[in-house]
Amino acid sequence: MTKVVRIGTRDSQLAVWQATWVQELLKEKGVATELVYIKSEGDIDLVTPLYEIGVQGIFTKTLDAALLSNKIDIAVHSMKDVPTQLAKGIREAAVLKRASHKDILVYKDDHVPQALGYVNGEWSTNHGPWTMDHGLFATSSVRRKAQWLNRYPDHQFDNLRGNVNTRLRKLEESNWQGAIFAAAGLERINLRPEKAIDLDWMLPAPAQGAVMVVCREGETEIFNSCQQLHHNETAICAHAERNFLRQLMGGCATPISALAQIQGDEIFFKGNVVSLDGREKVDISTTVSVTVGPEIGTEAGQEILAMGAAEIIQAIRNAGK
């Protein structure tokens, strides 16, 4: 390819890292590129909770607009931020190999892990009682908050927005016991603190830890160049999780979690839907042949709706009216 491919990215440290990663991978394939920095609405408003902004696509739509107006040639997104229905005129060009899918707790005081039931490197399998009866934590994610409250119903949460650097600073300056982050976001830019533990019991957001590259429809040469970076196993699992989300018609205002993992010739899928206060939770887990592919997410979504998730989702929608 003789054309210099313009890579659109948000200007946060993590977004730039992801775009630079794509740039380096394309360079290895002989593709010349340049980065184009674009600030999204999600980066500008750091006060309003995401679920109040109408978050679907808030971190991607500015880049989508730049792509459709031919200001850039490809855009790099955290896949969990991408709406399950891509904008008209845009197609997926590649899904890169997934990093950690896990959420982590960054805590301030040494006693916090044990007080939460984390002892000798493992989480307690029962739900208490623990010594931290009234903790104060922070996150902007209703999914993380709901799952946490399901496990620790007496805890409280404050809203936490901003890029990872900003959120880590706010944690340090606050009276919170800790804050919840995506492991991949901190680990990719070498910011994971020593006082951080994986929340193995918490299911992630669909496609968390995966990176998606998109391009304009009809740009065959650019699409083919990006396809050289495509990681099929990650794509199957991430799309299974996104199909689950899409079947439930959920967005960031609904606590929906999913994780698909391929082991050998099988896909292991887990998902859940939790009420906003954490009091109600419906779980599903299933194993199918890898030949079923991403459709396992659709099937699991249909099944969990019939198991009671539909009532939880409807109650959340009614509360938002």
The 8 nearest C-alpha neighbors of each residue, nearest first, counted from 0:
[[1, 2, 30, 220, 29, 31, 3, 224],
 [0, 2, 3, 31, 30, 4, 29, 32],
 [3, 1, 0, 4, 31, 30, 32, 5],
 [2, 4, 32, 31, 5, 1, 33, 30],
 [5, 3, 32, 72, 2, 31, 6, 33],
 [4, 6, 71, 72, 33, 32, 34, 3],
 [7, 5, 34, 73, 74, 35, 33, 71],
 [8, 6, 74, 35, 71, 73, 36, 34],
 [9, 7, 36, 37, 75, 18, 14, 74],
 [8, 10, 37, 38, 14, 36, 11, 39],
 [9, 11, 36, 15, 38, 8, 37, 14],
 [12, 10, 14, 13, 9, 15, 162, 42],
 [11, 13, 15, 14, 16, 10, 188, 162],
 [12, 14, 16, 15, 11, 17, 188, 184],
 [15, 13, 17, 11, 16, 9, 12, 8],
 [14, 16, 18, 12, 17, 13, 10, 19],
 [17, 15, 13, 19, 14, 18, 20, 12],
 [16, 18, 20, 14, 15, 19, 13, 21],
 [17, 19, 15, 21, 20, 16, 75, 22],
 [20, 18, 22, 16, 21, 17, 15, 23],
 [19, 21, 17, 23, 18, 22, 16, 24],
 [22, 20, 24, 18, 19, 23, 25, 17],
 [21, 23, 19, 25, 20, 24, 26, 18],
 [24, 22, 26, 20, 25, 21, 19, 27],
 [25, 23, 21, 27, 26, 22, 20, 28],
 [24, 26, 28, 30, 22, 27, 23, 21],
 [25, 27, 29, 30, 23, 28, 24, 31],
 [26, 28, 24, 25, 29, 23, 30, 22],
 [29, 27, 25, 26, 30, 24, 227, 224],
 [28, 30, 26, 27, 25, 31, 0, 24],
 [29, 31, 26, 25, 28, 0, 32, 27],
 [32, 30, 3, 26, 4, 29, 2, 33],
 [33, 31, 4, 3, 5, 22, 30, 6],
 [32, 34, 5, 6, 4, 35, 3, 31],
 [33, 35, 6, 5, 7, 36, 32, 8],
 [34, 36, 7, 6, 8, 5, 37, 33],
 [37, 35, 8, 10, 9, 7, 34, 38],
 [36, 38, 9, 8, 10, 39, 35, 7],
 [39, 37, 9, 10, 42, 36, 40, 43],
 [38, 40, 41, 42, 61, 58, 37, 9],
 [41, 39, 43, 42, 57, 44, 58, 38],
 [40, 42, 39, 58, 57, 43, 44, 45],
 [41, 43, 39, 40, 44, 45, 38, 161],
 [42, 44, 40, 41, 45, 39, 38, 161],
 [45, 43, 46, 41, 42, 40, 47, 161],
 [46, 44, 160, 161, 43, 47, 42, 41],
 [45, 47, 44, 48, 160, 159, 161, 158],
 [46, 48, 45, 49, 44, 51, 52, 160],
 [49, 47, 51, 50, 139, 46, 158, 52],
 [50, 48, 52, 51, 54, 47, 139, 53],
 [49, 51, 252, 48, 52, 53, 54, 251],
 [52, 50, 49, 48, 53, 47, 54, 252],
 [53, 51, 49, 54, 50, 47, 48, 57],
 [54, 52, 51, 50, 55, 49, 57, 252],
 [53, 55, 57, 52, 49, 50, 56, 251],
 [56, 54, 57, 53, 82, 250, 251, 80],
 [55, 57, 59, 82, 58, 60, 81, 54],
 [56, 58, 54, 41, 55, 59, 60, 40],
 [57, 59, 41, 56, 39, 60, 80, 40],
 [60, 58, 56, 62, 57, 61, 63, 81],
 [59, 61, 63, 62, 56, 57, 64, 58],
 [62, 60, 64, 63, 39, 59, 65, 58],
 [61, 63, 65, 64, 60, 59, 66, 74],
 [64, 62, 60, 66, 61, 65, 59, 67],
 [63, 65, 61, 67, 66, 62, 60, 68],
 [66, 64, 62, 70, 68, 63, 67, 71],
 [65, 67, 63, 71, 69, 64, 68, 70],
 [66, 68, 64, 69, 65, 63, 215, 88],
 [67, 69, 65, 66, 70, 64, 71, 63],
 [70, 68, 66, 71, 67, 65, 72, 64],
 [69, 71, 65, 68, 66, 72, 67, 5],
 [70, 72, 5, 66, 69, 7, 73, 65],
 [73, 71, 5, 4, 66, 6, 214, 69],
 [74, 72, 214, 6, 213, 71, 7, 5],
 [73, 75, 7, 213, 6, 212, 8, 62],
 [74, 76, 212, 18, 211, 8, 7, 213],
 [77, 75, 211, 78, 210, 212, 74, 59],
 [76, 78, 210, 79, 80, 209, 211, 75],
 [77, 79, 210, 211, 81, 80, 209, 76],
 [78, 80, 206, 207, 77, 81, 205, 204],
 [81, 79, 78, 77, 56, 58, 82, 59],
 [80, 82, 78, 79, 56, 59, 83, 76],
 [83, 81, 84, 56, 55, 85, 80, 79],
 [82, 84, 245, 241, 85, 81, 242, 244],
 [85, 83, 82, 86, 81, 245, 87, 241],
 [86, 84, 82, 83, 89, 87, 90, 81],
 [85, 87, 89, 88, 84, 63, 90, 60],
 [88, 86, 89, 85, 90, 216, 84, 67],
 [87, 89, 216, 215, 86, 90, 67, 85],
 [90, 88, 215, 216, 87, 86, 214, 85],
 [91, 89, 213, 214, 216, 215, 92, 88],
 [90, 92, 213, 93, 212, 214, 89, 211],
 [91, 93, 213, 222, 212, 225, 226, 214],
 [94, 92, 229, 212, 226, 225, 91, 211],
 [95, 93, 211, 229, 234, 210, 230, 212],
 [94, 96, 230, 210, 229, 97, 93, 228],
 [97, 95, 230, 233, 98, 209, 94, 229],
 [96, 98, 209, 208, 233, 95, 99, 210],
 [97, 99, 208, 183, 100, 209, 96, 187],
 [100, 98, 183, 101, 208, 182, 97, 207],
 [99, 101, 208, 207, 98, 203, 183, 102],
 [102, 100, 99, 182, 203, 181, 103, 197],
 [101, 103, 181, 182, 198, 180, 197, 203],
 [104, 102, 197, 198, 180, 196, 182, 179],
 [103, 105, 179, 196, 195, 178, 106, 180],
 [104, 106, 195, 177, 178, 194, 179, 103],
 [107, 105, 177, 194, 176, 104, 108, 195],
 [106, 108, 176, 177, 109, 194, 105, 171],
 [109, 107, 110, 111, 106, 176, 194, 177],
 [110, 108, 111, 107, 112, 106, 194, 113],
 [109, 111, 108, 113, 112, 114, 115, 107],
 [110, 112, 114, 109, 113, 108, 115, 106],
 [113, 111, 117, 115, 114, 110, 116, 109],
 [114, 112, 117, 116, 115, 118, 111, 110],
 [113, 115, 111, 130, 131, 112, 116, 129],
 [116, 114, 112, 113, 117, 129, 111, 131],
 [115, 117, 113, 123, 114, 122, 118, 129],
 [118, 116, 122, 113, 112, 121, 115, 123],
 [117, 119, 120, 121, 113, 116, 122, 112],
 [120, 118, 121, 117, 122, 113, 116, 112],
 [119, 121, 118, 117, 122, 196, 112, 197],
 [122, 120, 117, 118, 119, 123, 116, 199],
 [121, 123, 117, 116, 124, 118, 120, 199],
 [124, 122, 116, 125, 117, 121, 126, 118],
 [123, 125, 122, 126, 116, 121, 127, 200],
 [126, 124, 123, 127, 128, 122, 116, 150],
 [127, 125, 150, 128, 124, 123, 151, 129],
 [128, 126, 129, 125, 116, 123, 115, 151],
 [127, 129, 126, 130, 132, 125, 116, 131],
 [130, 128, 127, 131, 114, 115, 116, 132],
 [129, 131, 114, 132, 128, 115, 113, 116],
 [132, 130, 114, 129, 133, 134, 115, 111],
 [131, 133, 130, 153, 134, 129, 154, 151],
 [134, 132, 154, 153, 131, 135, 155, 151],
 [133, 135, 154, 131, 155, 132, 136, 176],
 [134, 136, 155, 175, 156, 176, 154, 133],
 [137, 135, 156, 177, 175, 178, 176, 155],
 [136, 138, 178, 157, 156, 159, 158, 179],
 [139, 137, 159, 158, 140, 179, 178, 157],
 [138, 140, 159, 158, 160, 48, 49, 141],
 [141, 139, 142, 143, 138, 144, 251, 49],
 [140, 142, 144, 143, 254, 145, 252, 139],
 [143, 141, 254, 145, 140, 144, 146, 255],
 [144, 142, 146, 140, 141, 145, 147, 138],
 [143, 145, 141, 147, 142, 146, 148, 140],
 [146, 144, 277, 148, 275, 142, 147, 143],
 [145, 147, 149, 143, 148, 144, 277, 142],
 [146, 148, 144, 150, 149, 145, 151, 143],
 [149, 147, 152, 151, 277, 145, 150, 146],
 [148, 150, 277, 146, 147, 278, 152, 151],
 [149, 151, 148, 147, 152, 126, 146, 277],
 [152, 150, 148, 153, 149, 147, 154, 126],
 [153, 151, 148, 154, 149, 150, 277, 278],
 [154, 152, 133, 151, 132, 155, 148, 134],
 [153, 155, 134, 133, 152, 151, 135, 148],
 [154, 156, 135, 134, 136, 153, 157, 133],
 [157, 155, 136, 137, 135, 158, 154, 138],
 [156, 158, 137, 136, 159, 138, 155, 135],
 [157, 159, 139, 138, 137, 48, 160, 156],
 [158, 160, 138, 139, 137, 157, 166, 161],
 [161, 159, 45, 139, 46, 166, 158, 162],
 [160, 162, 45, 165, 166, 163, 42, 159],
 [161, 163, 165, 164, 166, 11, 160, 42],
 [162, 164, 166, 165, 167, 161, 185, 184],
 [165, 163, 167, 166, 162, 168, 161, 190],
 [166, 164, 168, 162, 163, 161, 167, 169],
 [165, 167, 169, 163, 168, 164, 161, 170],
 [166, 168, 170, 164, 169, 165, 163, 171],
 [169, 167, 171, 165, 166, 170, 164, 172],
 [170, 168, 166, 172, 171, 167, 173, 165],
 [171, 169, 167, 173, 168, 172, 166, 175],
 [170, 172, 168, 169, 173, 167, 107, 174],
 [173, 171, 169, 170, 168, 174, 175, 167],
 [174, 172, 170, 175, 171, 169, 176, 168],
 [173, 175, 176, 172, 170, 135, 171, 177],
 [176, 174, 136, 135, 177, 173, 170, 137],
 [175, 177, 136, 135, 107, 106, 174, 134],
 [178, 176, 106, 136, 175, 105, 107, 104],
 [177, 179, 137, 136, 105, 104, 138, 106],
 [178, 180, 104, 103, 138, 105, 137, 102],
 [181, 179, 103, 102, 182, 104, 178, 105],
 [182, 180, 102, 184, 183, 103, 101, 185],
 [181, 183, 102, 184, 185, 103, 101, 186],
 [184, 182, 186, 99, 181, 208, 185, 187],
 [183, 185, 181, 182, 187, 186, 13, 188],
 [186, 184, 190, 191, 183, 182, 187, 188],
 [185, 187, 189, 183, 191, 188, 184, 190],
 [188, 186, 189, 185, 184, 183, 13, 16],
 [187, 189, 186, 190, 185, 13, 184, 16],
 [190, 188, 186, 187, 191, 185, 192, 184],
 [189, 191, 185, 188, 186, 192, 187, 164],
 [190, 192, 185, 186, 189, 193, 195, 182],
 [193, 191, 194, 195, 190, 105, 185, 189],
 [192, 194, 195, 191, 105, 196, 106, 190],
 [195, 193, 192, 106, 105, 196, 107, 109],
 [194, 196, 105, 104, 193, 192, 106, 103],
 [197, 195, 104, 103, 198, 105, 194, 112],
 [198, 196, 103, 199, 102, 104, 101, 195],
 [197, 199, 103, 200, 201, 102, 196, 104],
 [198, 200, 197, 201, 101, 122, 202, 102],
 [199, 201, 198, 202, 122, 197, 124, 146],
 [202, 200, 198, 199, 203, 146, 102, 143],
 [201, 203, 256, 257, 200, 258, 204, 270],
 [204, 202, 256, 101, 257, 207, 205, 100],
 [203, 205, 256, 207, 257, 206, 79, 202],
 [204, 206, 240, 257, 241, 207, 79, 256],
 [207, 205, 237, 79, 209, 78, 204, 240],
 [208, 206, 79, 100, 204, 205, 209, 203],
 [207, 209, 100, 98, 97, 99, 183, 206],
 [210, 208, 97, 78, 207, 206, 77, 98],
 [209, 211, 77, 78, 95, 76, 94, 212],
 [212, 210, 94, 78, 76, 93, 75, 77],
 [211, 213, 75, 93, 92, 74, 91, 94],
 [214, 212, 91, 92, 74, 73, 90, 211],
 [215, 213, 73, 90, 89, 92, 72, 91],
 [216, 214, 89, 218, 88, 90, 217, 67],
 [217, 215, 88, 89, 218, 90, 214, 219],
 [216, 218, 219, 215, 88, 222, 220, 214],
 [219, 217, 221, 216, 220, 215, 222, 214],
 [220, 218, 222, 217, 221, 223, 216, 224],
 [219, 221, 223, 222, 218, 224, 0, 225],
 [222, 220, 224, 223, 219, 218, 225, 214],
 [223, 221, 219, 225, 92, 220, 224, 218],
 [224, 222, 226, 220, 225, 221, 219, 227],
 [223, 225, 221, 222, 226, 227, 220, 25],
 [224, 226, 222, 227, 223, 228, 92, 93],
 [227, 225, 223, 229, 228, 93, 224, 92],
 [226, 228, 225, 229, 224, 223, 28, 93],
 [229, 227, 226, 225, 93, 95, 230, 24],
 [228, 230, 93, 226, 94, 95, 227, 231],
 [231, 229, 96, 95, 233, 232, 94, 234],
 [230, 232, 234, 233, 229, 235, 94, 96],
 [233, 231, 235, 234, 230, 236, 261, 96],
 [232, 234, 236, 231, 235, 230, 96, 97],
 [233, 235, 231, 237, 232, 236, 94, 238],
 [234, 236, 232, 238, 293, 233, 237, 292],
 [237, 235, 259, 239, 233, 238, 234, 260],
 [238, 236, 206, 240, 234, 239, 235, 233],
 [237, 239, 241, 240, 235, 293, 236, 234],
 [240, 238, 293, 296, 236, 242, 237, 241],
 [241, 239, 205, 243, 237, 238, 257, 242],
 [240, 242, 238, 244, 243, 239, 205, 245],
 [243, 241, 245, 296, 239, 297, 244, 240],
 [242, 244, 296, 300, 240, 297, 246, 241],
 [245, 243, 241, 247, 242, 246, 249, 248],
 [244, 246, 248, 242, 247, 243, 241, 83],
 [247, 245, 243, 248, 300, 244, 297, 242],
 [246, 248, 244, 249, 245, 300, 243, 304],
 [249, 247, 245, 246, 244, 250, 243, 312],
 [248, 250, 247, 244, 253, 245, 255, 251],
 [249, 251, 252, 253, 55, 248, 54, 244],
 [250, 252, 253, 50, 54, 55, 249, 254],
 [251, 253, 50, 250, 141, 254, 249, 54],
 [252, 254, 251, 250, 249, 255, 141, 142],
 [255, 253, 142, 273, 141, 272, 145, 256],
 [256, 254, 272, 253, 271, 142, 273, 244],
 [255, 257, 204, 271, 203, 270, 202, 205],
 [258, 256, 270, 205, 240, 269, 203, 204],
 [257, 259, 269, 268, 240, 270, 203, 205],
 [260, 258, 268, 236, 267, 240, 269, 266],
 [261, 259, 267, 266, 236, 262, 268, 258],
 [262, 260, 266, 265, 267, 263, 259, 264],
 [263, 261, 265, 264, 266, 260, 267, 289],
 [262, 264, 265, 261, 266, 289, 288, 260],
 [263, 265, 289, 288, 262, 266, 261, 290],
 [266, 264, 288, 289, 262, 287, 263, 261],
 [267, 265, 261, 289, 287, 260, 286, 288],
 [266, 268, 286, 260, 259, 285, 261, 265],
 [267, 269, 259, 285, 284, 258, 286, 266],
 [270, 268, 284, 258, 257, 283, 259, 285],
 [269, 271, 257, 283, 256, 282, 258, 284],
 [272, 270, 282, 256, 281, 255, 283, 273],
 [271, 273, 255, 281, 280, 254, 308, 256],
 [274, 272, 280, 254, 279, 277, 145, 275],
 [273, 275, 277, 279, 276, 311, 278, 280],
 [274, 276, 145, 277, 273, 254, 141, 315],
 [275, 277, 274, 278, 145, 148, 149, 279],
 [278, 276, 149, 145, 148, 274, 275, 279],
 [277, 279, 276, 149, 274, 280, 148, 273],
 [280, 278, 274, 277, 273, 281, 149, 311],
 [279, 281, 273, 272, 274, 282, 278, 271],
 [280, 282, 272, 271, 308, 273, 307, 283],
 [283, 281, 271, 270, 280, 272, 284, 303],
 [282, 284, 270, 269, 271, 303, 285, 281],
 [285, 283, 269, 268, 270, 282, 286, 267],
 [284, 286, 268, 267, 269, 287, 283, 299],
 [285, 287, 267, 266, 268, 265, 288, 284],
 [288, 286, 266, 265, 289, 285, 291, 267],
 [289, 287, 265, 290, 291, 264, 266, 286],
 [288, 290, 265, 264, 266, 291, 292, 287],
 [289, 291, 288, 292, 264, 287, 265, 266],
 [292, 290, 289, 288, 294, 295, 293, 287],
 [291, 293, 290, 289, 294, 235, 295, 239],
 [294, 239, 292, 295, 235, 238, 296, 236],
 [295, 293, 297, 296, 292, 291, 239, 298],
 [294, 296, 298, 293, 297, 299, 239, 291],
 [297, 295, 243, 239, 242, 299, 294, 298],
 [296, 298, 300, 243, 294, 242, 295, 299],
 [297, 299, 295, 301, 300, 296, 302, 294],
 [300, 298, 302, 296, 301, 297, 295, 303],
 [301, 299, 243, 297, 303, 298, 302, 246],
 [302, 300, 298, 304, 299, 303, 297, 305],
 [301, 303, 299, 305, 300, 304, 298, 306],
 [304, 302, 306, 300, 305, 301, 308, 299],
 [305, 303, 308, 309, 301, 306, 302, 307],
 [304, 306, 303, 302, 307, 301, 309, 308],
 [305, 307, 303, 304, 308, 302, 281, 309],
 [308, 306, 309, 305, 310, 304, 303, 281],
 [307, 309, 304, 311, 310, 303, 306, 272],
 [310, 308, 304, 312, 307, 311, 313, 305],
 [309, 311, 313, 308, 312, 307, 314, 304],
 [310, 312, 308, 314, 313, 309, 274, 315],
 [313, 311, 315, 309, 314, 310, 308, 316],
 [314, 312, 316, 310, 315, 311, 309, 317],
 [313, 315, 317, 311, 312, 316, 310, 318],
 [316, 314, 318, 312, 313, 317, 319, 311],
 [317, 315, 313, 319, 318, 314, 312, 320],
 [316, 318, 314, 319, 320, 315, 313, 312],
 [317, 319, 315, 316, 320, 314, 313, 312],
 [320, 318, 316, 317, 315, 314, 252, 51],
 [319, 317, 318, 316, 315, 314, 313, 51]]
